[in-house]
Every structure is written in structure tokens, then in C-alpha cells.
């Protein structure tokens, strides 16, 4: 058995929202939507669309 790989990515914290995604560009898309005044649903749709491009399989 192989050990579970660990992620060593920086943690970014904020006061007005949180975004999580498997790819940093998808997470950035969600952050951009929230900063532009979107809500959680808008951010999740943006993340899903970005993940479809960044990780198509």
C-alpha cells in the first residue's frame, strides 16, 4: 500500500467567506466571484466550471 499523499499548500483565511477546490485556479475563480459581490452559489458554480477546464477527467 502506498501512503496517502499530503498537501503542503498555504492556508488562506478571510472574514467574509471561504472557498475550497482541488485546483488553485478554480479556488481563485471562486474568490474572484465572492469579491465581485457574488454569493456562495455563484462561487460554487464558478468553481465547478473552472474545475471542468483545469481537471477535465
PDB file of N, H, CA, C and O in Angstrom:
ATOM      1  N   UNK A   1       0.830  -1.185   0.000  1.00  0.00           N
ATOM      2  CA  UNK A   1       0.000   0.000   0.000  1.00  0.00           C
ATOM      3  C   UNK A   1       0.873   1.246   0.000  1.00  0.00           C
ATOM      4  O   UNK A   1       1.924   1.304   0.639  1.00  0.00           O
ATOM      5  N   UNK A   2       0.406   2.220  -0.726  1.00  0.00           N
ATOM      6  H   UNK A   2      -0.448   2.173  -1.245  1.00  0.00           H
ATOM      7  CA  UNK A   2       1.108   3.497  -0.771  1.00  0.00           C
ATOM      8  C   UNK A   2       0.532   4.437   0.281  1.00  0.00           C
ATOM      9  O   UNK A   2      -0.673   4.425   0.532  1.00  0.00           O
ATOM     10  N   UNK A   3       1.382   5.248   0.895  1.00  0.00           N
ATOM     11  H   UNK A   3       2.361   5.258   0.692  1.00  0.00           H
ATOM     12  CA  UNK A   3       0.861   6.205   1.884  1.00  0.00           C
ATOM     13  C   UNK A   3       0.036   7.293   1.202  1.00  0.00           C
ATOM     14  O   UNK A   3       0.249   7.613   0.033  1.00  0.00           O
ATOM     15  N   UNK A   4      -0.887   7.842   1.939  1.00  0.00           N
ATOM     16  H   UNK A   4      -1.060   7.582   2.889  1.00  0.00           H
ATOM     17  CA  UNK A   4      -1.722   8.919   1.413  1.00  0.00           C
ATOM     18  C   UNK A   4      -0.869  10.167   1.222  1.00  0.00           C
ATOM     19  O   UNK A   4      -0.199  10.604   2.157  1.00  0.00           O
ATOM     20  N   UNK A   5      -0.886  10.753   0.005  1.00  0.00           N
ATOM     21  H   UNK A   5      -1.431  10.398  -0.754  1.00  0.00           H
ATOM     22  CA  UNK A   5      -0.095  11.968  -0.201  1.00  0.00           C
ATOM     23  C   UNK A   5      -0.666  13.136   0.598  1.00  0.00           C
ATOM     24  O   UNK A   5      -1.879  13.250   0.776  1.00  0.00           O
ATOM     25  N   UNK A   6       0.212  13.985   1.065  1.00  0.00           N
ATOM     26  H   UNK A   6       1.197  13.892   0.920  1.00  0.00           H
ATOM     27  CA  UNK A   6      -0.210  15.144   1.842  1.00  0.00           C
ATOM     28  C   UNK A   6      -0.002  16.409   1.027  1.00  0.00           C
ATOM     29  O   UNK A   6       0.950  16.522   0.255  1.00  0.00           O
ATOM     30  N   UNK A   7      -0.886  17.330   1.208  1.00  0.00           N
ATOM     31  H   UNK A   7      -1.660  17.238   1.835  1.00  0.00           H
ATOM     32  CA  UNK A   7      -0.785  18.615   0.533  1.00  0.00           C
ATOM     33  C   UNK A   7      -0.107  19.619   1.459  1.00  0.00           C
ATOM     34  O   UNK A   7      -0.438  19.708   2.641  1.00  0.00           O
ATOM     35  N   UNK A   8       0.819  20.353   0.927  1.00  0.00           N
ATOM     36  H   UNK A   8       1.088  20.280  -0.034  1.00  0.00           H
ATOM     37  CA  UNK A   8       1.520  21.366   1.711  1.00  0.00           C
ATOM     38  C   UNK A   8       1.265  22.742   1.110  1.00  0.00           C
ATOM     39  O   UNK A   8       2.197  23.512   0.878  1.00  0.00           O
ATOM     40  N   UNK A   9       0.021  23.036   0.865  1.00  0.00           N
ATOM     41  H   UNK A   9      -0.736  22.411   1.053  1.00  0.00           H
ATOM     42  CA  UNK A   9      -0.345  24.328   0.305  1.00  0.00           C
ATOM     43  C   UNK A   9      -0.639  25.302   1.431  1.00  0.00           C
ATOM     44  O   UNK A   9      -1.074  24.899   2.509  1.00  0.00           O
ATOM     45  N   UNK A  10      -0.404  26.578   1.184  1.00  0.00           N
ATOM     46  H   UNK A  10      -0.050  26.906   0.308  1.00  0.00           H
ATOM     47  CA  UNK A  10      -0.655  27.563   2.240  1.00  0.00           C
ATOM     48  C   UNK A  10      -2.139  27.700   2.548  1.00  0.00           C
ATOM     49  O   UNK A  10      -2.992  27.514   1.680  1.00  0.00           O
ATOM     50  N   UNK A  11      -2.421  28.021   3.777  1.00  0.00           N
ATOM     51  H   UNK A  11      -1.728  28.172   4.482  1.00  0.00           H
ATOM     52  CA  UNK A  11      -3.785  28.267   4.224  1.00  0.00           C
ATOM     53  C   UNK A  11      -4.057  29.755   4.128  1.00  0.00           C
ATOM     54  O   UNK A  11      -3.285  30.571   4.631  1.00  0.00           O
ATOM     55  N   UNK A  12      -5.148  30.103   3.485  1.00  0.00           N
ATOM     56  H   UNK A  12      -5.775  29.440   3.076  1.00  0.00           H
ATOM     57  CA  UNK A  12      -5.545  31.500   3.362  1.00  0.00           C
ATOM     58  C   UNK A  12      -6.844  31.665   4.125  1.00  0.00           C
ATOM     59  O   UNK A  12      -7.803  30.929   3.896  1.00  0.00           O
ATOM     60  N   UNK A  13      -6.878  32.628   5.028  1.00  0.00           N
ATOM     61  H   UNK A  13      -6.099  33.226   5.215  1.00  0.00           H
ATOM     62  CA  UNK A  13      -8.061  32.837   5.850  1.00  0.00           C
ATOM     63  C   UNK A  13      -8.651  34.208   5.563  1.00  0.00           C
ATOM     64  O   UNK A  13      -7.935  35.160   5.254  1.00  0.00           O
ATOM     65  N   UNK A  14      -9.968  34.288   5.672  1.00  0.00           N
ATOM     66  H   UNK A  14     -10.550  33.515   5.923  1.00  0.00           H
ATOM     67  CA  UNK A  14     -10.653  35.555   5.482  1.00  0.00           C
ATOM     68  C   UNK A  14     -11.817  35.680   6.447  1.00  0.00           C
ATOM     69  O   UNK A  14     -12.165  34.725   7.141  1.00  0.00           O
ATOM     70  N   UNK A  15     -12.412  36.849   6.488  1.00  0.00           N
ATOM     71  H   UNK A  15     -12.129  37.625   5.925  1.00  0.00           H
ATOM     72  CA  UNK A  15     -13.523  37.089   7.403  1.00  0.00           C
ATOM     73  C   UNK A  15     -14.885  36.969   6.733  1.00  0.00           C
ATOM     74  O   UNK A  15     -15.888  36.756   7.414  1.00  0.00           O
ATOM     75  N   UNK A  16     -14.939  37.099   5.434  1.00  0.00           N
ATOM     76  H   UNK A  16     -14.124  37.272   4.880  1.00  0.00           H
ATOM     77  CA  UNK A  16     -16.228  37.195   4.750  1.00  0.00           C
ATOM     78  C   UNK A  16     -16.635  35.957   3.967  1.00  0.00           C
ATOM     79  O   UNK A  16     -17.741  35.925   3.426  1.00  0.00           O
ATOM     80  N   UNK A  17     -15.805  34.956   3.884  1.00  0.00           N
ATOM     81  H   UNK A  17     -14.907  34.982   4.323  1.00  0.00           H
ATOM     82  CA  UNK A  17     -16.177  33.770   3.126  1.00  0.00           C
ATOM     83  C   UNK A  17     -15.041  32.766   3.085  1.00  0.00           C
ATOM     84  O   UNK A  17     -13.928  33.042   3.535  1.00  0.00           O
ATOM     85  N   UNK A  18     -15.339  31.602   2.539  1.00  0.00           N
ATOM     86  H   UNK A  18     -16.242  31.379   2.173  1.00  0.00           H
ATOM     87  CA  UNK A  18     -14.336  30.552   2.401  1.00  0.00           C
ATOM     88  C   UNK A  18     -14.545  29.842   1.078  1.00  0.00           C
ATOM     89  O   UNK A  18     -15.676  29.680   0.620  1.00  0.00           O
ATOM     90  N   UNK A  19     -13.457  29.424   0.471  1.00  0.00           N
ATOM     91  H   UNK A  19     -12.538  29.556   0.843  1.00  0.00           H
ATOM     92  CA  UNK A  19     -13.501  28.735  -0.816  1.00  0.00           C
ATOM     93  C   UNK A  19     -12.558  27.547  -0.732  1.00  0.00           C
ATOM     94  O   UNK A  19     -11.459  27.654  -0.189  1.00  0.00           O
ATOM     95  N   UNK A  20     -12.988  26.423  -1.266  1.00  0.00           N
ATOM     96  H   UNK A  20     -13.882  26.336  -1.707  1.00  0.00           H
ATOM     97  CA  UNK A  20     -12.130  25.249  -1.330  1.00  0.00           C
ATOM     98  C   UNK A  20     -12.292  24.562  -2.669  1.00  0.00           C
ATOM     99  O   UNK A  20     -13.409  24.416  -3.166  1.00  0.00           O
ATOM    100  N   UNK A  21     -11.178  24.137  -3.260  1.00  0.00           N
ATOM    101  H   UNK A  21     -10.271  24.256  -2.857  1.00  0.00           H
ATOM    102  CA  UNK A  21     -11.224  23.455  -4.553  1.00  0.00           C
ATOM    103  C   UNK A  21      -9.977  22.596  -4.698  1.00  0.00           C
ATOM    104  O   UNK A  21      -8.996  22.779  -3.977  1.00  0.00           O
ATOM    105  N   UNK A  22     -10.023  21.662  -5.634  1.00  0.00           N
ATOM    106  H   UNK A  22     -10.819  21.513  -6.220  1.00  0.00           H
ATOM    107  CA  UNK A  22      -8.888  20.775  -5.874  1.00  0.00           C
ATOM    108  C   UNK A  22      -7.776  21.440  -6.663  1.00  0.00           C
ATOM    109  O   UNK A  22      -6.659  20.926  -6.700  1.00  0.00           O
ATOM    110  N   UNK A  23      -8.053  22.558  -7.286  1.00  0.00           N
ATOM    111  H   UNK A  23      -8.961  22.975  -7.256  1.00  0.00           H
ATOM    112  CA  UNK A  23      -7.057  23.245  -8.107  1.00  0.00           C
ATOM    113  C   UNK A  23      -7.010  24.709  -7.692  1.00  0.00           C
ATOM    114  O   UNK A  23      -8.059  25.321  -7.491  1.00  0.00           O
ATOM    115  N   UNK A  24      -5.813  25.286  -7.559  1.00  0.00           N
ATOM    116  H   UNK A  24      -4.961  24.788  -7.723  1.00  0.00           H
ATOM    117  CA  UNK A  24      -5.727  26.676  -7.106  1.00  0.00           C
ATOM    118  C   UNK A  24      -6.402  27.674  -8.034  1.00  0.00           C
ATOM    119  O   UNK A  24      -6.928  28.683  -7.565  1.00  0.00           O
ATOM    120  N   UNK A  25      -6.402  27.417  -9.339  1.00  0.00           N
ATOM    121  H   UNK A  25      -5.975  26.596  -9.719  1.00  0.00           H
ATOM    122  CA  UNK A  25      -7.070  28.346 -10.255  1.00  0.00           C
ATOM    123  C   UNK A  25      -8.584  28.311 -10.075  1.00  0.00           C
ATOM    124  O   UNK A  25      -9.251  29.335 -10.214  1.00  0.00           O
ATOM    125  N   UNK A  26      -9.120  27.146  -9.769  1.00  0.00           N
ATOM    126  H   UNK A  26      -8.578  26.314  -9.656  1.00  0.00           H
ATOM    127  CA  UNK A  26     -10.556  27.050  -9.510  1.00  0.00           C
ATOM    128  C   UNK A  26     -10.911  27.770  -8.214  1.00  0.00           C
ATOM    129  O   UNK A  26     -11.939  28.443  -8.135  1.00  0.00           O
ATOM    130  N   UNK A  27     -10.069  27.630  -7.209  1.00  0.00           N
ATOM    131  H   UNK A  27      -9.235  27.084  -7.273  1.00  0.00           H
ATOM    132  CA  UNK A  27     -10.305  28.348  -5.955  1.00  0.00           C
ATOM    133  C   UNK A  27     -10.233  29.850  -6.178  1.00  0.00           C
ATOM    134  O   UNK A  27     -11.012  30.605  -5.598  1.00  0.00           O
ATOM    135  N   UNK A  28      -9.298  30.283  -7.017  1.00  0.00           N
ATOM    136  H   UNK A  28      -8.664  29.669  -7.488  1.00  0.00           H
ATOM    137  CA  UNK A  28      -9.182  31.710  -7.310  1.00  0.00           C
ATOM    138  C   UNK A  28     -10.422  32.220  -8.031  1.00  0.00           C
ATOM    139  O   UNK A  28     -10.844  33.354  -7.809  1.00  0.00           O
ATOM    140  N   UNK A  29     -11.006  31.397  -8.889  1.00  0.00           N
ATOM    141  H   UNK A  29     -10.663  30.475  -9.069  1.00  0.00           H
ATOM    142  CA  UNK A  29     -12.246  31.796  -9.564  1.00  0.00           C
ATOM    143  C   UNK A  29     -13.358  32.022  -8.546  1.00  0.00           C
ATOM    144  O   UNK A  29     -14.111  32.990  -8.656  1.00  0.00           O
ATOM    145  N   UNK A  30     -13.465  31.149  -7.570  1.00  0.00           N
ATOM    146  H   UNK A  30     -12.854  30.363  -7.481  1.00  0.00           H
ATOM    147  CA  UNK A  30     -14.466  31.328  -6.523  1.00  0.00           C
ATOM    148  C   UNK A  30     -14.222  32.568  -5.691  1.00  0.00           C
ATOM    149  O   UNK A  30     -15.161  33.281  -5.339  1.00  0.00           O
ATOM    150  N   UNK A  31     -12.958  32.828  -5.373  1.00  0.00           N
ATOM    151  H   UNK A  31     -12.195  32.249  -5.659  1.00  0.00           H
ATOM    152  CA  UNK A  31     -12.615  34.029  -4.611  1.00  0.00           C
ATOM    153  C   UNK A  31     -12.967  35.281  -5.399  1.00  0.00           C
ATOM    154  O   UNK A  31     -13.502  36.241  -4.845  1.00  0.00           O
ATOM    155  N   UNK A  32     -12.668  35.267  -6.691  1.00  0.00           N
ATOM    156  H   UNK A  32     -12.234  34.487  -7.141  1.00  0.00           H
ATOM    157  CA  UNK A  32     -12.976  36.429  -7.533  1.00  0.00           C
ATOM    158  C   UNK A  32     -14.468  36.711  -7.571  1.00  0.00           C
ATOM    159  O   UNK A  32     -14.883  37.870  -7.546  1.00  0.00           O
ATOM    160  N   UNK A  33     -15.280  35.660  -7.631  1.00  0.00           N
ATOM    161  H   UNK A  33     -14.943  34.718  -7.651  1.00  0.00           H
ATOM    162  CA  UNK A  33     -16.734  35.840  -7.646  1.00  0.00           C
ATOM    163  C   UNK A  33     -17.208  36.437  -6.326  1.00  0.00           C
ATOM    164  O   UNK A  33     -18.038  37.347  -6.324  1.00  0.00           O
ATOM    165  N   UNK A  34     -16.697  35.942  -5.211  1.00  0.00           N
ATOM    166  H   UNK A  34     -16.023  35.203  -5.213  1.00  0.00           H
ATOM    167  CA  UNK A  34     -17.094  36.486  -3.911  1.00  0.00           C
ATOM    168  C   UNK A  34     -16.676  37.944  -3.763  1.00  0.00           C
ATOM    169  O   UNK A  34     -17.433  38.760  -3.238  1.00  0.00           O
ATOM    170  N   UNK A  35     -15.478  38.268  -4.224  1.00  0.00           N
ATOM    171  H   UNK A  35     -14.863  37.604  -4.651  1.00  0.00           H
ATOM    172  CA  UNK A  35     -15.011  39.657  -4.139  1.00  0.00           C
ATOM    173  C   UNK A  35     -15.828  40.592  -5.024  1.00  0.00           C
ATOM    174  O   UNK A  35     -15.956  41.779  -4.724  1.00  0.00           O
ATOM    175  N   UNK A  36     -16.379  40.060  -6.111  1.00  0.00           N
ATOM    176  H   UNK A  36     -16.274  39.096  -6.354  1.00  0.00           H
ATOM    177  CA  UNK A  36     -17.187  40.876  -7.025  1.00  0.00           C
ATOM    178  C   UNK A  36     -18.614  41.053  -6.521  1.00  0.00           C
ATOM    179  O   UNK A  36     -19.422  41.716  -7.172  1.00  0.00           O
ATOM    180  N   UNK A  37     -18.931  40.468  -5.371  1.00  0.00           N
ATOM    181  H   UNK A  37     -18.274  39.930  -4.843  1.00  0.00           H
ATOM    182  CA  UNK A  37     -20.257  40.632  -4.786  1.00  0.00           C
ATOM    183  C   UNK A  37     -21.168  39.438  -4.961  1.00  0.00           C
ATOM    184  O   UNK A  37     -22.346  39.506  -4.610  1.00  0.00           O
ATOM    185  N   UNK A  38     -20.647  38.337  -5.498  1.00  0.00           N
ATOM    186  H   UNK A  38     -19.690  38.281  -5.782  1.00  0.00           H
ATOM    187  CA  UNK A  38     -21.456  37.140  -5.670  1.00  0.00           C
ATOM    188  C   UNK A  38     -21.683  36.420  -4.353  1.00  0.00           C
ATOM    189  O   UNK A  38     -21.043  36.717  -3.344  1.00  0.00           O
ATOM    190  N   UNK A  39     -22.603  35.470  -4.381  1.00  0.00           N
ATOM    191  H   UNK A  39     -23.123  35.229  -5.200  1.00  0.00           H
ATOM    192  CA  UNK A  39     -22.888  34.692  -3.174  1.00  0.00           C
ATOM    193  C   UNK A  39     -22.234  33.311  -3.277  1.00  0.00           C
ATOM    194  O   UNK A  39     -21.495  33.040  -4.224  1.00  0.00           O
ATOM    195  N   UNK A  40     -22.505  32.454  -2.317  1.00  0.00           N
ATOM    196  H   UNK A  40     -23.105  32.675  -1.548  1.00  0.00           H
ATOM    197  CA  UNK A  40     -21.877  31.134  -2.272  1.00  0.00           C
ATOM    198  C   UNK A  40     -22.263  30.276  -3.468  1.00  0.00           C
ATOM    199  O   UNK A  40     -21.444  29.502  -3.963  1.00  0.00           O
ATOM    200  N   UNK A  41     -23.501  30.403  -3.937  1.00  0.00           N
ATOM    201  H   UNK A  41     -24.167  31.032  -3.534  1.00  0.00           H
ATOM    202  CA  UNK A  41     -23.933  29.617  -5.096  1.00  0.00           C
ATOM    203  C   UNK A  41     -23.187  30.072  -6.343  1.00  0.00           C
ATOM    204  O   UNK A  41     -22.741  29.243  -7.136  1.00  0.00           O
ATOM    205  N   UNK A  42     -23.048  31.377  -6.522  1.00  0.00           N
ATOM    206  H   UNK A  42     -23.410  32.050  -5.877  1.00  0.00           H
ATOM    207  CA  UNK A  42     -22.297  31.900  -7.662  1.00  0.00           C
ATOM    208  C   UNK A  42     -20.855  31.394  -7.640  1.00  0.00           C
ATOM    209  O   UNK A  42     -20.316  30.987  -8.670  1.00  0.00           O
ATOM    210  N   UNK A  43     -20.240  31.422  -6.464  1.00  0.00           N
ATOM    211  H   UNK A  43     -20.678  31.752  -5.628  1.00  0.00           H
ATOM    212  CA  UNK A  43     -18.856  30.966  -6.335  1.00  0.00           C
ATOM    213  C   UNK A  43     -18.738  29.477  -6.611  1.00  0.00           C
ATOM    214  O   UNK A  43     -17.779  29.048  -7.252  1.00  0.00           O
ATOM    215  N   UNK A  44     -19.688  28.682  -6.145  1.00  0.00           N
ATOM    216  H   UNK A  44     -20.467  29.031  -5.624  1.00  0.00           H
ATOM    217  CA  UNK A  44     -19.609  27.237  -6.374  1.00  0.00           C
ATOM    218  C   UNK A  44     -19.801  26.891  -7.843  1.00  0.00           C
ATOM    219  O   UNK A  44     -19.181  25.953  -8.343  1.00  0.00           O
ATOM    220  N   UNK A  45     -20.649  27.634  -8.540  1.00  0.00           N
ATOM    221  H   UNK A  45     -21.153  28.397  -8.134  1.00  0.00           H
ATOM    222  CA  UNK A  45     -20.817  27.415  -9.982  1.00  0.00           C
ATOM    223  C   UNK A  45     -19.526  27.771 -10.710  1.00  0.00           C
ATOM    224  O   UNK A  45     -19.097  27.040 -11.602  1.00  0.00           O
ATOM    225  N   UNK A  46     -18.907  28.880 -10.340  1.00  0.00           N
ATOM    226  H   UNK A  46     -19.255  29.475  -9.615  1.00  0.00           H
ATOM    227  CA  UNK A  46     -17.648  29.282 -10.967  1.00  0.00           C
ATOM    228  C   UNK A  46     -16.555  28.248 -10.718  1.00  0.00           C
ATOM    229  O   UNK A  46     -15.776  27.933 -11.618  1.00  0.00           O
ATOM    230  N   UNK A  47     -16.498  27.726  -9.506  1.00  0.00           N
ATOM    231  H   UNK A  47     -17.130  27.982  -8.775  1.00  0.00           H
ATOM    232  CA  UNK A  47     -15.501  26.704  -9.182  1.00  0.00           C
ATOM    233  C   UNK A  47     -15.745  25.443 -10.002  1.00  0.00           C
ATOM    234  O   UNK A  47     -14.798  24.853 -10.522  1.00  0.00           O
ATOM    235  N   UNK A  48     -16.989  25.027 -10.122  1.00  0.00           N
ATOM    236  H   UNK A  48     -17.758  25.507  -9.699  1.00  0.00           H
ATOM    237  CA  UNK A  48     -17.311  23.824 -10.897  1.00  0.00           C
ATOM    238  C   UNK A  48     -16.923  23.988 -12.358  1.00  0.00           C
ATOM    239  O   UNK A  48     -16.368  23.071 -12.963  1.00  0.00           O
ATOM    240  N   UNK A  49     -17.213  25.152 -12.924  1.00  0.00           N
ATOM    241  H   UNK A  49     -17.664  25.897 -12.432  1.00  0.00           H
ATOM    242  CA  UNK A  49     -16.848  25.400 -14.320  1.00  0.00           C
ATOM    243  C   UNK A  49     -15.330  25.440 -14.491  1.00  0.00           C
ATOM    244  O   UNK A  49     -14.798  24.905 -15.463  1.00  0.00           O
ATOM    245  N   UNK A  50     -14.638  26.071 -13.552  1.00  0.00           N
ATOM    246  H   UNK A  50     -15.070  26.506 -12.762  1.00  0.00           H
ATOM    247  CA  UNK A  50     -13.179  26.137 -13.635  1.00  0.00           C
ATOM    248  C   UNK A  50     -12.554  24.752 -13.479  1.00  0.00           C
ATOM    249  O   UNK A  50     -11.575  24.439 -14.156  1.00  0.00           O
ATOM    250  N   UNK A  51     -13.100  23.929 -12.605  1.00  0.00           N
ATOM    251  H   UNK A  51     -13.895  24.183 -12.055  1.00  0.00           H
ATOM    252  CA  UNK A  51     -12.575  22.567 -12.448  1.00  0.00           C
ATOM    253  C   UNK A  51     -12.802  21.739 -13.701  1.00  0.00           C
ATOM    254  O   UNK A  51     -11.999  20.863 -14.021  1.00  0.00           O
ATOM    255  N   UNK A  52     -13.890  22.010 -14.413  1.00  0.00           N
ATOM    256  H   UNK A  52     -14.542  22.722 -14.153  1.00  0.00           H
ATOM    257  CA  UNK A  52     -14.133  21.318 -15.675  1.00  0.00           C
ATOM    258  C   UNK A  52     -13.061  21.618 -16.707  1.00  0.00           C
ATOM    259  O   UNK A  52     -12.797  20.803 -17.592  1.00  0.00           O
ATOM    260  N   UNK A  53     -12.445  22.786 -16.595  1.00  0.00           N
ATOM    261  H   UNK A  53     -12.660  23.447 -15.876  1.00  0.00           H
ATOM    262  CA  UNK A  53     -11.370  23.168 -17.507  1.00  0.00           C
ATOM    263  C   UNK A  53     -10.014  22.701 -16.974  1.00  0.00           C
ATOM    264  O   UNK A  53      -9.201  22.167 -17.728  1.00  0.00           O
ATOM    265  N   UNK A  54      -9.771  22.899 -15.689  1.00  0.00           N
ATOM    266  H   UNK A  54     -10.431  23.334 -15.076  1.00  0.00           H
ATOM    267  CA  UNK A  54      -8.467  22.571 -15.091  1.00  0.00           C
ATOM    268  C   UNK A  54      -8.258  21.071 -14.913  1.00  0.00           C
ATOM    269  O   UNK A  54      -7.148  20.571 -15.099  1.00  0.00           O
ATOM    270  N   UNK A  55      -9.309  20.358 -14.556  1.00  0.00           N
ATOM    271  H   UNK A  55     -10.211  20.764 -14.404  1.00  0.00           H
ATOM    272  CA  UNK A  55      -9.227  18.913 -14.310  1.00  0.00           C
ATOM    273  C   UNK A  55     -10.375  18.214 -15.039  1.00  0.00           C
ATOM    274  O   UNK A  55     -11.342  17.797 -14.402  1.00  0.00           O
ATOM    275  N   UNK A  56     -10.283  18.081 -16.352  1.00  0.00           N
ATOM    276  H   UNK A  56      -9.497  18.419 -16.869  1.00  0.00           H
ATOM    277  CA  UNK A  56     -11.424  17.553 -17.112  1.00  0.00           C
ATOM    278  C   UNK A  56     -11.748  16.082 -16.866  1.00  0.00           C
ATOM    279  O   UNK A  56     -12.866  15.657 -17.159  1.00  0.00           O
ATOM    280  N   UNK A  57     -10.836  15.310 -16.352  1.00  0.00           N
ATOM    281  H   UNK A  57      -9.929  15.655 -16.115  1.00  0.00           H
ATOM    282  CA  UNK A  57     -11.117  13.889 -16.155  1.00  0.00           C
ATOM    283  C   UNK A  57     -11.390  13.573 -14.722  1.00  0.00           C
ATOM    284  O   UNK A  57     -11.646  12.418 -14.382  1.00  0.00           O
TER     285      UNK A  57
END
